[in-house]
Amino acid sequence: MRPPNPLGAGSLLLGLLLTCFGMVILAGAILRETPPFWLNAGGYPVALRDWVRLGFYPGLGVYFLLQGGYFISGFKLLRQNIPSGAILLLASVFNGMLSAVILTVVIWNNVANLLQGLPLHSHAP
């Protein structure tokens, strides 16, 4: 008989928290690449603009580090036949897809700027 798995609910909660953090980073990526956001045309709070300007890339780095940690932890737990490893692996796979979307949003604007002859990180309308 297999002992109860105390890590199952915690793994699910950690996976959901990582996904929520990824959604916040995705929202920051979308706002970062939206010209009206920087021109104060949409009535965005100054604190939000400061977070996007100063905290987006550190947050993105933390998100990638956490995602790598989830993948490694899930793989190690699964190799030890602990079922919660599968939950962490699934969370890291889903968050990997979310990371691809985030990077697409961030890179697409820069490529479009270069094709239009604008500076790399230009947010001009």
N, CA, C and O atoms as CSV, one atom per row, in Angstrom:
chain,resi,resn,atom,element,x,y,z
A,1,MET,N,N,0.839,-1.182,0.000
A,1,MET,CA,C,0.000,0.000,0.000
A,1,MET,C,C,0.886,1.247,0.000
A,1,MET,O,O,1.841,1.346,0.771
A,2,ARG,N,N,0.556,2.183,-0.867
A,2,ARG,CA,C,1.332,3.416,-1.010
A,2,ARG,C,C,0.945,4.396,0.091
A,2,ARG,O,O,-0.241,4.565,0.375
A,3,PRO,N,N,1.936,5.049,0.721
A,3,PRO,CA,C,1.615,6.037,1.760
A,3,PRO,C,C,0.928,7.259,1.136
A,3,PRO,O,O,1.086,7.517,-0.057
A,4,PRO,N,N,0.175,8.000,1.931
A,4,PRO,CA,C,-0.493,9.187,1.389
A,4,PRO,C,C,0.534,10.206,0.890
A,4,PRO,O,O,1.659,10.282,1.386
A,5,ASN,N,N,0.116,10.973,-0.091
A,5,ASN,CA,C,1.009,11.946,-0.713
A,5,ASN,C,C,0.715,13.335,-0.154
A,5,ASN,O,O,-0.252,13.973,-0.568
A,6,PRO,N,N,1.542,13.813,0.786
A,6,PRO,CA,C,1.285,15.130,1.359
A,6,PRO,C,C,1.651,16.275,0.407
A,6,PRO,O,O,1.262,17.420,0.636
A,7,LEU,N,N,2.389,15.969,-0.649
A,7,LEU,CA,C,2.838,17.018,-1.553
A,7,LEU,C,C,1.849,17.319,-2.674
A,7,LEU,O,O,2.035,18.300,-3.394
A,8,GLY,N,N,0.810,16.516,-2.846
A,8,GLY,CA,C,-0.094,16.675,-3.980
A,8,GLY,C,C,-0.796,18.014,-4.007
A,8,GLY,O,O,-0.756,18.709,-5.023
A,9,ALA,N,N,-1.444,18.394,-2.908
A,9,ALA,CA,C,-2.174,19.665,-2.866
A,9,ALA,C,C,-1.206,20.841,-2.914
A,9,ALA,O,O,-1.488,21.856,-3.551
A,10,GLY,N,N,-0.083,20.706,-2.251
A,10,GLY,CA,C,0.907,21.775,-2.280
A,10,GLY,C,C,1.493,21.968,-3.669
A,10,GLY,O,O,1.737,23.098,-4.091
A,11,SER,N,N,1.720,20.874,-4.379
A,11,SER,CA,C,2.241,20.977,-5.739
A,11,SER,C,C,1.246,21.659,-6.657
A,11,SER,O,O,1.620,22.471,-7.503
A,12,LEU,N,N,-0.025,21.324,-6.483
A,12,LEU,CA,C,-1.061,21.955,-7.291
A,12,LEU,C,C,-1.143,23.449,-6.988
A,12,LEU,O,O,-1.274,24.268,-7.898
A,13,LEU,N,N,-1.064,23.795,-5.712
A,13,LEU,CA,C,-1.106,25.205,-5.324
A,13,LEU,C,C,0.106,25.958,-5.876
A,13,LEU,O,O,-0.034,27.075,-6.372
A,14,LEU,N,N,1.294,25.355,-5.792
A,14,LEU,CA,C,2.487,25.997,-6.341
A,14,LEU,C,C,2.384,26.180,-7.849
A,14,LEU,O,O,2.795,27.209,-8.386
A,15,GLY,N,N,1.836,25.183,-8.526
A,15,GLY,CA,C,1.642,25.299,-9.974
A,15,GLY,C,C,0.682,26.416,-10.331
A,15,GLY,O,O,0.906,27.147,-11.296
A,16,LEU,N,N,-0.388,26.554,-9.558
A,16,LEU,CA,C,-1.346,27.634,-9.808
A,16,LEU,C,C,-0.738,29.000,-9.507
A,16,LEU,O,O,-0.994,29.967,-10.224
A,17,LEU,N,N,0.064,29.082,-8.453
A,17,LEU,CA,C,0.725,30.347,-8.137
A,17,LEU,C,C,1.709,30.754,-9.229
A,17,LEU,O,O,1.795,31.928,-9.587
A,18,LEU,N,N,2.449,29.784,-9.756
A,18,LEU,CA,C,3.373,30.086,-10.841
A,18,LEU,C,C,2.613,30.561,-12.078
A,18,LEU,O,O,3.057,31.481,-12.764
A,19,THR,N,N,1.481,29.942,-12.360
A,19,THR,CA,C,0.662,30.351,-13.501
A,19,THR,C,C,0.124,31.764,-13.308
A,19,THR,O,O,0.132,32.560,-14.247
A,20,CYS,N,N,-0.339,32.084,-12.112
A,20,CYS,CA,C,-0.828,33.446,-11.838
A,20,CYS,C,C,0.295,34.466,-11.982
A,20,CYS,O,O,0.084,35.544,-12.536
A,21,PHE,N,N,1.472,34.141,-11.495
A,21,PHE,CA,C,2.620,35.024,-11.644
A,21,PHE,C,C,2.959,35.214,-13.123
A,21,PHE,O,O,3.298,36.317,-13.551
A,22,GLY,N,N,2.865,34.142,-13.891
A,22,GLY,CA,C,3.105,34.238,-15.333
A,22,GLY,C,C,2.079,35.113,-16.032
A,22,GLY,O,O,2.416,35.829,-16.974
A,23,MET,N,N,0.831,35.063,-15.582
A,23,MET,CA,C,-0.209,35.915,-16.174
A,23,MET,C,C,0.063,37.389,-15.862
A,23,MET,O,O,-0.181,38.253,-16.704
A,24,VAL,N,N,0.563,37.679,-14.665
A,24,VAL,CA,C,0.921,39.064,-14.323
A,24,VAL,C,C,2.065,39.537,-15.221
A,24,VAL,O,O,2.049,40.668,-15.705
A,25,ILE,N,N,3.049,38.679,-15.441
A,25,ILE,CA,C,4.165,39.024,-16.314
A,25,ILE,C,C,3.667,39.213,-17.752
A,25,ILE,O,O,4.134,40.114,-18.448
A,26,LEU,N,N,2.727,38.377,-18.205
A,26,LEU,CA,C,2.159,38.534,-19.550
A,26,LEU,C,C,1.431,39.868,-19.675
A,26,LEU,O,O,1.553,40.551,-20.692
A,27,ALA,N,N,0.678,40.238,-18.649
A,27,ALA,CA,C,-0.007,41.540,-18.681
A,27,ALA,C,C,1.011,42.669,-18.746
A,27,ALA,O,O,0.806,43.648,-19.465
A,28,GLY,N,N,2.106,42.544,-18.002
A,28,GLY,CA,C,3.163,43.550,-18.067
A,28,GLY,C,C,3.798,43.617,-19.443
A,28,GLY,O,O,4.127,44.704,-19.919
A,29,ALA,N,N,3.977,42.460,-20.097
A,29,ALA,CA,C,4.563,42.440,-21.445
A,29,ALA,C,C,3.643,43.124,-22.440
A,29,ALA,O,O,4.103,43.868,-23.305
A,30,ILE,N,N,2.344,42.876,-22.321
A,30,ILE,CA,C,1.388,43.506,-23.238
A,30,ILE,C,C,1.351,45.012,-23.006
A,30,ILE,O,O,1.360,45.788,-23.961
A,31,LEU,N,N,1.310,45.428,-21.749
A,31,LEU,CA,C,1.301,46.862,-21.460
A,31,LEU,C,C,2.595,47.528,-21.916
A,31,LEU,O,O,2.581,48.654,-22.415
A,32,ARG,N,N,3.701,46.833,-21.744
A,32,ARG,CA,C,5.010,47.384,-22.112
A,32,ARG,C,C,5.094,47.672,-23.604
A,32,ARG,O,O,5.785,48.606,-24.012
A,33,GLU,N,N,4.418,46.906,-24.403
A,33,GLU,CA,C,4.482,47.069,-25.856
A,33,GLU,C,C,3.297,47.850,-26.410
A,33,GLU,O,O,3.079,47.851,-27.622
A,34,THR,N,N,2.531,48.512,-25.557
A,34,THR,CA,C,1.372,49.295,-25.983
A,34,THR,C,C,1.718,50.783,-25.900
A,34,THR,O,O,1.925,51.292,-24.798
A,35,PRO,N,N,1.786,51.497,-27.032
A,35,PRO,CA,C,2.183,52.911,-27.000
A,35,PRO,C,C,1.293,53.798,-26.120
A,35,PRO,O,O,1.842,54.637,-25.406
A,36,PRO,N,N,-0.048,53.672,-26.120
A,36,PRO,CA,C,-0.840,54.556,-25.255
A,36,PRO,C,C,-0.524,54.400,-23.766
A,36,PRO,O,O,-0.757,55.324,-22.986
A,37,PHE,N,N,-0.005,53.259,-23.372
A,37,PHE,CA,C,0.361,53.041,-21.978
A,37,PHE,C,C,1.451,54.012,-21.553
A,37,PHE,O,O,1.423,54.510,-20.428
A,38,TRP,N,N,2.409,54.291,-22.428
A,38,TRP,CA,C,3.529,55.160,-22.098
A,38,TRP,C,C,3.195,56.638,-22.270
A,38,TRP,O,O,3.883,57.501,-21.725
A,39,LEU,N,N,2.139,56.929,-23.029
A,39,LEU,CA,C,1.762,58.324,-23.283
A,39,LEU,C,C,0.708,58.836,-22.314
A,39,LEU,O,O,0.236,59.964,-22.459
A,40,ASN,N,N,0.331,58.030,-21.330
A,40,ASN,CA,C,-0.704,58.373,-20.362
A,40,ASN,C,C,-2.048,58.638,-21.047
A,40,ASN,O,O,-2.860,59.416,-20.547
A,41,ALA,N,N,-2.276,57.990,-22.186
A,41,ALA,CA,C,-3.518,58.178,-22.923
A,41,ALA,C,C,-4.642,57.312,-22.359
A,41,ALA,O,O,-5.815,57.616,-22.573
A,42,GLY,N,N,-4.313,56.265,-21.659
A,42,GLY,CA,C,-5.345,55.362,-21.165
A,42,GLY,C,C,-5.694,55.559,-19.704
A,42,GLY,O,O,-6.517,54.821,-19.162
A,43,GLY,N,N,-5.086,56.541,-19.056
A,43,GLY,CA,C,-5.364,56.787,-17.650
A,43,GLY,C,C,-4.778,55.742,-16.723
A,43,GLY,O,O,-5.330,55.478,-15.655
A,44,TYR,N,N,-3.660,55.142,-17.122
A,44,TYR,CA,C,-3.023,54.128,-16.287
A,44,TYR,C,C,-2.349,54.787,-15.092
A,44,TYR,O,O,-1.806,55.883,-15.228
A,45,PRO,N,N,-2.369,54.148,-13.922
A,45,PRO,CA,C,-1.709,54.724,-12.749
A,45,PRO,C,C,-0.188,54.806,-12.940
A,45,PRO,O,O,0.416,53.974,-13.617
A,46,VAL,N,N,0.397,55.809,-12.340
A,46,VAL,CA,C,1.838,56.013,-12.444
A,46,VAL,C,C,2.587,54.839,-11.808
A,46,VAL,O,O,3.633,54.426,-12.309
A,47,ALA,N,N,2.062,54.309,-10.721
A,47,ALA,CA,C,2.725,53.181,-10.055
A,47,ALA,C,C,2.784,51.959,-10.978
A,47,ALA,O,O,3.768,51.219,-10.960
A,48,LEU,N,N,1.752,51.746,-11.771
A,48,LEU,CA,C,1.755,50.626,-12.712
A,48,LEU,C,C,2.809,50.848,-13.791
A,48,LEU,O,O,3.532,49.923,-14.161
A,49,ARG,N,N,2.894,52.080,-14.293
A,49,ARG,CA,C,3.927,52.373,-15.291
A,49,ARG,C,C,5.325,52.194,-14.704
A,49,ARG,O,O,6.223,51.695,-15.381
A,50,ASP,N,N,5.511,52.597,-13.455
A,50,ASP,CA,C,6.815,52.411,-12.813
A,50,ASP,C,C,7.144,50.935,-12.650
A,50,ASP,O,O,8.287,50.526,-12.851
A,51,TRP,N,N,6.137,50.127,-12.283
A,51,TRP,CA,C,6.392,48.693,-12.141
A,51,TRP,C,C,6.771,48.089,-13.485
A,51,TRP,O,O,7.705,47.291,-13.563
A,52,VAL,N,N,6.063,48.456,-14.537
A,52,VAL,CA,C,6.370,47.905,-15.857
A,52,VAL,C,C,7.748,48.364,-16.313
A,52,VAL,O,O,8.498,47.583,-16.898
A,53,ARG,N,N,8.088,49.618,-16.053
A,53,ARG,CA,C,9.373,50.157,-16.496
A,53,ARG,C,C,10.534,49.549,-15.704
A,53,ARG,O,O,11.562,49.196,-16.281
A,54,LEU,N,N,10.372,49.428,-14.386
A,54,LEU,CA,C,11.485,48.998,-13.538
A,54,LEU,C,C,11.439,47.524,-13.140
A,54,LEU,O,O,12.487,46.911,-12.933
A,55,GLY,N,N,10.257,46.954,-13.032
A,55,GLY,CA,C,10.151,45.614,-12.473
A,55,GLY,C,C,9.836,44.509,-13.450
A,55,GLY,O,O,9.778,43.342,-13.063
A,56,PHE,N,N,9.628,44.852,-14.728
A,56,PHE,CA,C,9.226,43.812,-15.677
A,56,PHE,C,C,10.332,42.796,-15.917
A,56,PHE,O,O,10.112,41.595,-15.762
A,57,TYR,N,N,11.528,43.267,-16.296
A,57,TYR,CA,C,12.600,42.321,-16.611
A,57,TYR,C,C,13.089,41.538,-15.395
A,57,TYR,O,O,13.362,40.346,-15.532
A,58,PRO,N,N,13.214,42.146,-14.202
A,58,PRO,CA,C,13.532,41.308,-13.034
A,58,PRO,C,C,12.432,40.275,-12.750
A,58,PRO,O,O,12.727,39.132,-12.400
A,59,GLY,N,N,11.177,40.677,-12.899
A,59,GLY,CA,C,10.070,39.732,-12.701
A,59,GLY,C,C,10.107,38.610,-13.713
A,59,GLY,O,O,9.835,37.456,-13.383
A,60,LEU,N,N,10.445,38.950,-14.957
A,60,LEU,CA,C,10.556,37.926,-15.999
A,60,LEU,C,C,11.681,36.945,-15.675
A,60,LEU,O,O,11.536,35.739,-15.872
A,61,GLY,N,N,12.799,37.465,-15.179
A,61,GLY,CA,C,13.904,36.587,-14.788
A,61,GLY,C,C,13.529,35.655,-13.645
A,61,GLY,O,O,13.860,34.470,-13.668
A,62,VAL,N,N,12.836,36.195,-12.642
A,62,VAL,CA,C,12.383,35.367,-11.514
A,62,VAL,C,C,11.407,34.301,-12.005
A,62,VAL,O,O,11.453,33.155,-11.559
A,63,TYR,N,N,10.531,34.685,-12.921
A,63,TYR,CA,C,9.561,33.728,-13.470
A,63,TYR,C,C,10.282,32.583,-14.175
A,63,TYR,O,O,9.922,31.419,-13.993
A,64,PHE,N,N,11.295,32.902,-14.977
A,64,PHE,CA,C,12.041,31.843,-15.670
A,64,PHE,C,C,12.799,30.966,-14.687
A,64,PHE,O,O,12.861,29.750,-14.872
A,65,LEU,N,N,13.378,31.559,-13.644
A,65,LEU,CA,C,14.084,30.758,-12.635
A,65,LEU,C,C,13.128,29.824,-11.891
A,65,LEU,O,O,13.435,28.652,-11.676
A,66,LEU,N,N,11.966,30.356,-11.501
A,66,LEU,CA,C,10.974,29.513,-10.824
A,66,LEU,C,C,10.495,28.397,-11.731
A,66,LEU,O,O,10.313,27.261,-11.292
A,67,GLN,N,N,10.294,28.722,-12.985
A,67,GLN,CA,C,9.826,27.708,-13.926
A,67,GLN,C,C,10.861,26.596,-14.079
A,67,GLN,O,O,10.504,25.419,-14.124
A,68,GLY,N,N,12.134,26.961,-14.161
A,68,GLY,CA,C,13.185,25.944,-14.228
A,68,GLY,C,C,13.249,25.109,-12.956
A,68,GLY,O,O,13.456,23.897,-13.010
A,69,GLY,N,N,13.072,25.761,-11.816
A,69,GLY,CA,C,13.050,25.027,-10.549
A,69,GLY,C,C,11.882,24.062,-10.460
A,69,GLY,O,O,12.028,22.950,-9.953
A,70,TYR,N,N,10.720,24.484,-10.952
A,70,TYR,CA,C,9.561,23.592,-10.954
A,70,TYR,C,C,9.827,22.385,-11.830
A,70,TYR,O,O,9.486,21.260,-11.464
A,71,PHE,N,N,10.434,22.612,-12.989
A,71,PHE,CA,C,10.699,21.497,-13.896
A,71,PHE,C,C,11.677,20.514,-13.274
A,71,PHE,O,O,11.452,19.304,-13.306
A,72,ILE,N,N,12.762,21.028,-12.709
A,72,ILE,CA,C,13.770,20.145,-12.096
A,72,ILE,C,C,13.179,19.408,-10.899
A,72,ILE,O,O,13.405,18.208,-10.740
A,73,SER,N,N,12.422,20.114,-10.053
A,73,SER,CA,C,11.800,19.470,-8.883
A,73,SER,C,C,10.799,18.409,-9.310
A,73,SER,O,O,10.769,17.314,-8.750
A,74,GLY,N,N,9.980,18.734,-10.302
A,74,GLY,CA,C,8.999,17.758,-10.776
A,74,GLY,C,C,9.660,16.524,-11.347
A,74,GLY,O,O,9.204,15.405,-11.112
A,75,PHE,N,N,10.745,16.721,-12.104
A,75,PHE,CA,C,11.462,15.598,-12.681
A,75,PHE,C,C,12.082,14.726,-11.593
A,75,PHE,O,O,12.024,13.499,-11.665
A,76,LYS,N,N,12.674,15.362,-10.589
A,76,LYS,CA,C,13.291,14.590,-9.502
A,76,LYS,C,C,12.241,13.818,-8.698
A,76,LYS,O,O,12.456,12.661,-8.334
A,77,LEU,N,N,11.103,14.468,-8.425
A,77,LEU,CA,C,10.051,13.778,-7.675
A,77,LEU,C,C,9.470,12.625,-8.484
A,77,LEU,O,O,9.173,11.564,-7.935
A,78,LEU,N,N,9.309,12.830,-9.773
A,78,LEU,CA,C,8.764,11.770,-10.610
A,78,LEU,C,C,9.731,10.588,-10.694
A,78,LEU,O,O,9.302,9.435,-10.737
A,79,ARG,N,N,11.025,10.871,-10.717
A,79,ARG,CA,C,12.015,9.787,-10.739
A,79,ARG,C,C,12.009,8.991,-9.436
A,79,ARG,O,O,12.424,7.833,-9.420
A,80,GLN,N,N,11.545,9.599,-8.349
A,80,GLN,CA,C,11.446,8.912,-7.065
A,80,GLN,C,C,10.060,8.290,-6.878
A,80,GLN,O,O,9.710,7.868,-5.776
A,81,ASN,N,N,9.280,8.235,-7.949
A,81,ASN,CA,C,7.924,7.667,-7.944
A,81,ASN,C,C,6.986,8.398,-6.994
A,81,ASN,O,O,6.131,7.780,-6.359
A,82,ILE,N,N,7.145,9.695,-6.899
A,82,ILE,CA,C,6.224,10.519,-6.110
A,82,ILE,C,C,5.294,11.206,-7.105
A,82,ILE,O,O,5.752,11.994,-7.932
A,83,PRO,N,N,3.982,10.917,-7.036
A,83,PRO,CA,C,3.057,11.393,-8.070
A,83,PRO,C,C,2.954,12.906,-8.190
A,83,PRO,O,O,2.588,13.402,-9.256
A,84,SER,N,N,3.259,13.653,-7.146
A,84,SER,CA,C,3.143,15.105,-7.254
A,84,SER,C,C,4.175,15.681,-8.212
A,84,SER,O,O,4.050,16.829,-8.639
A,85,GLY,N,N,5.184,14.903,-8.552
A,85,GLY,CA,C,6.141,15.350,-9.558
A,85,GLY,C,C,5.482,15.561,-10.901
A,85,GLY,O,O,5.864,16.453,-11.658
A,86,ALA,N,N,4.479,14.731,-11.199
A,86,ALA,CA,C,3.756,14.894,-12.468
A,86,ALA,C,C,3.000,16.216,-12.490
A,86,ALA,O,O,2.900,16.855,-13.537
A,87,ILE,N,N,2.468,16.631,-11.345
A,87,ILE,CA,C,1.756,17.911,-11.274
A,87,ILE,C,C,2.721,19.059,-11.536
A,87,ILE,O,O,2.400,19.989,-12.276
A,88,LEU,N,N,3.907,18.995,-10.927
A,88,LEU,CA,C,4.897,20.047,-11.157
A,88,LEU,C,C,5.386,20.049,-12.599
A,88,LEU,O,O,5.614,21.113,-13.175
A,89,LEU,N,N,5.546,18.871,-13.182
A,89,LEU,CA,C,5.964,18.812,-14.584
A,89,LEU,C,C,4.892,19.388,-15.500
A,89,LEU,O,O,5.205,20.126,-16.434
A,90,LEU,N,N,3.626,19.056,-15.238
A,90,LEU,CA,C,2.547,19.615,-16.052
A,90,LEU,C,C,2.464,21.125,-15.897
A,90,LEU,O,O,2.227,21.843,-16.869
A,91,ALA,N,N,2.660,21.608,-14.670
A,91,ALA,CA,C,2.651,23.061,-14.451
A,91,ALA,C,C,3.800,23.715,-15.200
A,91,ALA,O,O,3.629,24.791,-15.773
A,92,SER,N,N,4.963,23.085,-15.205
A,92,SER,CA,C,6.097,23.691,-15.901
A,92,SER,C,C,5.912,23.630,-17.417
A,92,SER,O,O,6.370,24.527,-18.125
A,93,VAL,N,N,5.253,22.592,-17.927
A,93,VAL,CA,C,4.971,22.529,-19.370
A,93,VAL,C,C,3.979,23.626,-19.757
A,93,VAL,O,O,4.184,24.322,-20.751
A,94,PHE,N,N,2.909,23.784,-18.981
A,94,PHE,CA,C,1.941,24.844,-19.267
A,94,PHE,C,C,2.606,26.213,-19.170
A,94,PHE,O,O,2.375,27.078,-20.015
A,95,ASN,N,N,3.422,26.412,-18.152
A,95,ASN,CA,C,4.104,27.693,-17.999
A,95,ASN,C,C,5.177,27.895,-19.059
A,95,ASN,O,O,5.530,29.032,-19.373
A,96,GLY,N,N,5.694,26.817,-19.607
A,96,GLY,CA,C,6.605,26.942,-20.747
A,96,GLY,C,C,5.878,27.507,-21.962
A,96,GLY,O,O,6.425,28.333,-22.692
A,97,MET,N,N,4.652,27.061,-22.172
A,97,MET,CA,C,3.855,27.630,-23.269
A,97,MET,C,C,3.540,29.098,-22.993
A,97,MET,O,O,3.571,29.927,-23.903
A,98,LEU,N,N,3.240,29.413,-21.743
A,98,LEU,CA,C,2.986,30.806,-21.365
A,98,LEU,C,C,4.245,31.657,-21.573
A,98,LEU,O,O,4.155,32.811,-21.990
A,99,SER,N,N,5.398,31.091,-21.285
A,99,SER,CA,C,6.662,31.795,-21.518
A,99,SER,C,C,6.865,32.071,-23.000
A,99,SER,O,O,7.354,33.137,-23.373
A,100,ALA,N,N,6.492,31.120,-23.844
A,100,ALA,CA,C,6.619,31.330,-25.287
A,100,ALA,C,C,5.741,32.494,-25.737
A,100,ALA,O,O,6.145,33.283,-26.591
A,101,VAL,N,N,4.547,32.604,-25.170
A,101,VAL,CA,C,3.664,33.714,-25.509
A,101,VAL,C,C,4.268,35.037,-25.037
A,101,VAL,O,O,4.252,36.025,-25.771
A,102,ILE,N,N,4.798,35.057,-23.821
A,102,ILE,CA,C,5.415,36.275,-23.284
A,102,ILE,C,C,6.583,36.714,-24.161
A,102,ILE,O,O,6.691,37.888,-24.516
A,103,LEU,N,N,7.453,35.776,-24.509
A,103,LEU,CA,C,8.605,36.123,-25.336
A,103,LEU,C,C,8.182,36.564,-26.731
A,103,LEU,O,O,8.818,37.438,-27.321
A,104,THR,N,N,7.123,35.976,-27.264
A,104,THR,CA,C,6.617,36.396,-28.568
A,104,THR,C,C,6.136,37.836,-28.519
A,104,THR,O,O,6.417,38.616,-29.430
A,105,VAL,N,N,5.413,38.197,-27.463
A,105,VAL,CA,C,4.928,39.575,-27.329
A,105,VAL,C,C,6.099,40.539,-27.218
A,105,VAL,O,O,6.097,41.594,-27.852
A,106,VAL,N,N,7.093,40.188,-26.422
A,106,VAL,CA,C,8.233,41.077,-26.202
A,106,VAL,C,C,9.081,41.205,-27.469
A,106,VAL,O,O,9.493,42.309,-27.824
A,107,ILE,N,N,9.340,40.114,-28.138
A,107,ILE,CA,C,10.220,40.133,-29.305
A,107,ILE,C,C,9.517,40.715,-30.535
A,107,ILE,O,O,10.144,41.402,-31.341
A,108,TRP,N,N,8.220,40.442,-30.679
A,108,TRP,CA,C,7.500,40.878,-31.871
A,108,TRP,C,C,7.558,42.396,-32.048
A,108,TRP,O,O,7.774,42.876,-33.161
A,109,ASN,N,N,7.370,43.152,-30.973
A,109,ASN,CA,C,7.410,44.604,-31.073
A,109,ASN,C,C,8.785,45.077,-31.500
A,109,ASN,O,O,8.900,46.003,-32.303
A,110,ASN,N,N,9.817,44.463,-30.982
A,110,ASN,CA,C,11.171,44.870,-31.337
A,110,ASN,C,C,11.484,44.562,-32.799
A,110,ASN,O,O,12.133,45.364,-33.470
A,111,VAL,N,N,11.038,43.428,-33.296
A,111,VAL,CA,C,11.236,43.090,-34.703
A,111,VAL,C,C,10.457,44.058,-35.587
A,111,VAL,O,O,10.969,44.521,-36.606
A,112,ALA,N,N,9.217,44.364,-35.197
A,112,ALA,CA,C,8.414,45.314,-35.972
A,112,ALA,C,C,9.076,46.691,-35.994
A,112,ALA,O,O,9.058,47.362,-37.025
A,113,ASN,N,N,9.657,47.120,-34.880
A,113,ASN,CA,C,10.364,48.404,-34.837
A,113,ASN,C,C,11.552,48.409,-35.794
A,113,ASN,O,O,11.761,49.383,-36.519
A,114,LEU,N,N,12.320,47.342,-35.801
A,114,LEU,CA,C,13.483,47.281,-36.686
A,114,LEU,C,C,13.062,47.289,-38.150
A,114,LEU,O,O,13.725,47.913,-38.979
A,115,LEU,N,N,11.973,46.608,-38.477
A,115,LEU,CA,C,11.501,46.585,-39.861
A,115,LEU,C,C,10.976,47.943,-40.311
A,115,LEU,O,O,11.009,48.251,-41.502
A,116,GLN,N,N,10.493,48.758,-39.380
A,116,GLN,CA,C,9.989,50.088,-39.715
A,116,GLN,C,C,11.061,51.162,-39.611
A,116,GLN,O,O,10.783,52.338,-39.848
A,117,GLY,N,N,12.272,50.778,-39.264
A,117,GLY,CA,C,13.368,51.730,-39.162
A,117,GLY,C,C,13.377,52.517,-37.859
A,117,GLY,O,O,14.067,53.533,-37.771
A,118,LEU,N,N,12.637,52.086,-36.849
A,118,LEU,CA,C,12.609,52.747,-35.543
A,118,LEU,C,C,13.682,52.141,-34.638
A,118,LEU,O,O,14.187,51.053,-34.919
A,119,PRO,N,N,14.034,52.841,-33.552
A,119,PRO,CA,C,14.962,52.228,-32.589
A,119,PRO,C,C,14.384,50.935,-32.015
A,119,PRO,O,O,13.175,50.706,-32.058
A,120,LEU,N,N,15.261,50.104,-31.481
A,120,LEU,CA,C,14.882,48.755,-31.036
A,120,LEU,C,C,13.738,48.748,-30.045
A,120,LEU,O,O,12.773,48.009,-30.244
A,121,HIS,N,N,13.803,49.541,-28.985
A,121,HIS,CA,C,12.773,49.506,-27.946
A,121,HIS,C,C,11.831,50.700,-28.030
A,121,HIS,O,O,11.348,51.183,-27.006
A,122,SER,N,N,11.572,51.170,-29.217
A,122,SER,CA,C,10.715,52.340,-29.405
A,122,SER,C,C,9.265,51.983,-29.098
A,122,SER,O,O,8.785,50.906,-29.452
A,123,HIS,N,N,8.575,52.916,-28.429
A,123,HIS,CA,C,7.161,52.737,-28.149
A,123,HIS,C,C,6.359,53.883,-28.735
A,123,HIS,O,O,5.295,54.229,-28.222
A,124,ALA,N,N,6.862,54.467,-29.796
A,124,ALA,CA,C,6.170,55.609,-30.428
A,124,ALA,C,C,4.901,55.107,-31.125
A,124,ALA,O,O,4.884,54.002,-31.666
A,125,PRO,N,N,3.843,55.919,-31.109
A,125,PRO,CA,C,2.595,55.489,-31.775
A,125,PRO,C,C,2.714,55.449,-33.275
A,125,PRO,O,O,1.750,55.108,-33.962
